[in-house]
Amino acid sequence: MPTARPRLLYVTDLAYPARGRRYCDEDIFLTSRLREHFDLALCHPLDAAALMDAHDAVVVRNSGPVLGYQKEYDAFRARALDAGTLVYNPLTGKADMAGKQYLVDLSAAGFPVIPTVDRAEDLHLLPTAARYVVKPKLGADSLGLRIVPASTLTGLPGLADGSVLAQPCVDFAHEVSFYFVDDDFQYALYAPDPRRRWELRPYAATAADLEFARSFIDWNALGHGIQRVDACRTRDGGLLLVELEDLNPYLSLDALPEEDRDAFVAALTASLSRFVHGAREALVLV
């Protein structure tokens, strides 16, 4: 008997107004290709908890910042964990999936990240700068991000209760992102103009670049899923982590040549098949 095609619930907010990007285009393209291999249904993130029991796995894609529906997302997450529902990316991510505390922890551990603290008493650990970036720990897509002068930093309420992060404004040459499926590097894109974050071009990653990016993939130990390592290239040529997106990273597939898009789709399809079929096999063995 042939194996039944896996049933995937693909979670996306097709109407989310992302700055400089069209989430809907990316998800329309991806689902049109994944439909060749899976039985697929699309839903808004607010509907995922009610619909997920009828599917073999839930694929969280361009669902927008959960800050706008935190209560509903927490309920979805709790229900999925309680029921053992397969969620892709798995809900064990330690990076943006869990907030931005990881930037504080990685900074303290000596990883190559933009220096980050979350308490007024730790501001002395940051390099001296004229301006600082302040952003909420639970923020996403630049929501709540502010740039403030050094003179106002110590009085910020969020640094009293640990709800915000503080970082020096870094003078960087450009931003570059590295995209992984499972543990495998797929492609890199960069924004030559720092003022235009989402005007991206293909980037030829060096061995040193990939060693940098892979160190964060190894740290997160996600096992399955799509991850995007965002970094900035400093004026001395080094890289510093900006964020590790492990919940619903936008992929900027429209910036890739067709053959690279095809290669990514093939890698994603293979990953999802391993993810679902591996879980099925484990159930059979039990």
PyMOL commands that set and color helices and strands:
alter all, ss='L'
color gray80, all
select helices_A, chain A and resi 23-34+45-54+66-83+96-98+101-108+120-125+150-155+158-161+207-220+253-255+258-285
alter helices_A, ss='H'
color red, helices_A
select strands_A, chain A and resi 7-11+39-43+57-60+87-88+131-136+146-149+164-168+172-181+184-191+201-202+226-234+239-245
alter strands_A, ss='S'
color yellow, strands_A
deselect
rebuild
show_as cartoon
